[in-house]
Amino acid sequence: MIIHFEKEYLRDLYEKGYTGDKKHRYQPEIAHKYQKCIDILLDMSSVEALYKISSLNYEVLQEGETAISSIWVDRGHRIEFTVEENGIEPVVTVYDISER
């Protein structure tokens, strides 16, 4: 899959393991698990493959033209994203890491 980040702090959290944004600070353990989840998304060839990894608890939160999906980082946080099929490889846009 191809990953895009809607907000800069989400990219920083993945690439650096922390954000400079005071509003979006996470414990190092959460940041590490977030990075692992993004790596898993990068390695997947399709969204359906996420169903096979039970620890991610992949689910579609909102159906429709702009379907919103999520995977769990841990029991308290989840990554919310949209998936767009471009015919070659799915494009995932990560738009939030939220507390459950």
Secondary structure, DSSP 4 states (H G I P E B T S, - for coil): -EEEESSHHHHHHHHTSS-S-TTS---HHHHHHHHHHHHHHHH-SSGGGGGG-GGG--EEEE-STT-EEEEESSSSEEEEEEEE--SSS-EEEEEEEEE-
